[in-house]
Amino acid sequence: MTVVKAKDLIKDYGLNGSTVHALRGITLEFQSGEFAAIAGPSGSGKSTFLHLAGCLDTLTGGTLSVGGQDVANLSKKQLALLRRNSLGFIFQAYNLIPVLTVMENIAFPLTLLGVGKTEIRDRVLQALQEVGLEGMEKRRPKEMSGGQQQRVAIARALVKRPALILADEPTANLDSKIGREILEIMVKLNKNAGTTFLFSTHDPLVMDYARRIVYIRDGQIEKDQVK
Amino acid sequence: MNFASLFELKRMAFRSLARHKAKTILTCAAIMVSVAVYIFMDSWIAGMERESRRNIINYELGAAKLQTKMYFAKKDEMPAYETFQDWETYRDILDESGYHAAPRYVFSGTLYSATGSAPILFNAVDPTAEKRMMAYTGYVELGRFIREGEFAVALGAMTAEKLKAGIPTRPAAPELEEILASELLSAADGDFIRSCYEASETKAAGENLAEGGELRFILKRNLPTGDFDRLWGLMDAIGRNDVRISTVIDLKALPDSIRWDKWVGELWPELTGWEQALLGKLYELDEEEQLYFFTGGGEDEKAAALEAMIRAGFSGAIRHTNQVIDVKVVGMVNSPDPANNFNVGYLPLDILQDEAGMMLEGQVTELLIRDKKMGAADMTSPLENPKTIRAALERGLARRSQTLPSELDVFFWMDYMEDYLGYEAMESGSSRIFSYLLFFLAFFGISNTMLLAILERTKEIGMMRALGMTTGQLYFTFMIEAGLLGILGAALGVLLGCLINIPMVKYGIDFSGMLEELGGNIGYRVAGNFRGAWKLSTIIGSIPVAAVISSLMAFFPIRGAAKKEITSSLRFE
């Protein structure tokens, strides 16, 4: 099943009075269950593609469908609901809510979905087990290491079992050992639960783990390599 | 999204408040102070209004008045010619129906003492009836209240002092020396008078001096009653209490002739069609003399013509006669209602009946009415509704086979005090605007706090939106956060406001000194001790109002965050 389908995708944005052509007509598809990376140097457009695929940004031209829905025709609220129901995000800077406990942070997407309290608790504890953070549910983010915080972020992304998890430079703030541990968790989730992962990265470690790497340069696909 | 998830978002909002403790405390403190000041000011205004209204009813007007409709229509001019008779019948009927009634003839004039003069509003009253229902009669501080049949006046204390009548309470040294220099006083009398005064040493330096720098004496507060009486008698003996009323007796009378120019210019344009027809019938123009002459008519026609002229404000229908009445000051009124203490005099009604007085011949301008069950501390009762009073009067008159004359009606005290009520609304409005401003300033603090909080959490907001939080949920979360801030601050403010209010309501603040400096009249009918009043609606309403305003104040900062691109929010450092 096609999770992301882009055709002639264009994204321009203004910067200091001039127009930056971030994506110049990208045509690309990702199937359910993939563990893929979009790689390229800084400014190549990889993060821009990830943001479009995550419905965080609007496209300038071409077509893009996420989870079978043409995102160009969706309202702001529909996009929010699509993100809420079908997508998970892992950010480079973890982006946990500091005032909430680990449990509450992971529960946040389920709260937005309106899941009942008991089910939330069960699913959060399971997610914590999957990322190896059992017993840490009452901690606050500031009481944890970077690696642990990223695990929480992974748990938060996977707790609602989304069709697609988008990870923007997930290992950039971690040393290679911790980075490897994080990637191992993601691989395991991909294999066991069939969760689709799409990375934006220039970290060779992530590229090692990815089974498909799409190289982007100057807003265009340079190479689409399946291992 | 269900209620449970809204509850979760609320919990997050509450935690966020705890995260920014210093900002939360400061903003709460600002709201607390503004809410406390608002409650305090509102209580003060409510207290002043209540006290003023109570004083107007119990010290000035009674709850309602029976008087002519024309008097009411022209009340600002105080038309002393608008009188009515048979008030004794109405009084008796009202008495049977559970009301006190006190007749009055109100007129204006000038009061001359040996040292000066002042314009005075004179109330010619039935002392017995007045004592029964008007509370000011219990506040004759020096001397006594007037009695039937005596040519006497009880003056407002401030005016008496200004005219140097009665016992001086704070004489400057020359004034006291002048009194003592009177040949009518013996040396023992002089010594006695001196012993009644002291130069107040408890006052700050300079305060016991009069304007010219002379030493000021203060009448001793706790003189025995006998000494007061003797002192009053001595003041009387030297003529200090002899005053003269100069006034004009206004009488309605149909003029025998009216100048053509007055007829055409003043009278005719103000008349209605049927009034013109009536006057055209009663008067005839002598072209040679340029005068309209009265040619005769029936009694009813004459009465109707006179009423038409009065209604039209035609000055030729009022005859003026100058009158001078010599009276003695017998007491000084110093009541909690300043309106009684300034430029007001009370005379016995019965001395004004013949040529030596005001030629009233049993007429009065009004009958004050009060429910017998109401005391000096009460407002009005349902029985004091003008319609109820009127119905009682009509029933009583019907029992006597009489009817209430069409020119008479019952007017509620509020109808009579439109000017005061307007002033009250203006005063309370301006005071409230001040406290609203303070209120809003504090809530702009919330807006600022929320702006900073939202700016600080831009990345967090971007993440929450990325995870699927809708704009509506974003508004909900932050408006709840601001609302909680408002509730917390307002709850503390209510507590502080109530604590301040307890002594304000129980004891009040004595501003009599300041009031004296201001000439004794600040518009409100309160003499000096300003007390607050509990206003539950304000106390209870403060918290939800603060919550709503706080939430609304957070709207614009949130709107800014909601408009930002999610990717920009996520990149925000």
Interface residues (C-beta under 8 A of the other chain):
Chain A: H51 G54 L56 D57 K76 K77 A80 L81 R83 R84 N85 L87 F89 F91 A93 N95 I97 P98 V99 L100 E104 A107 F108 P109 T111 L112 L113 G114 G116 K117 R156
Chain B: M1 N2 A4 S5 E8 L9 R11 M12 R15 S16 A18 R19 K459 E460 G462 M463 M464 R465 A466 L467 G468 M469 T470 T471 Q473 E565 I566 T567 L570
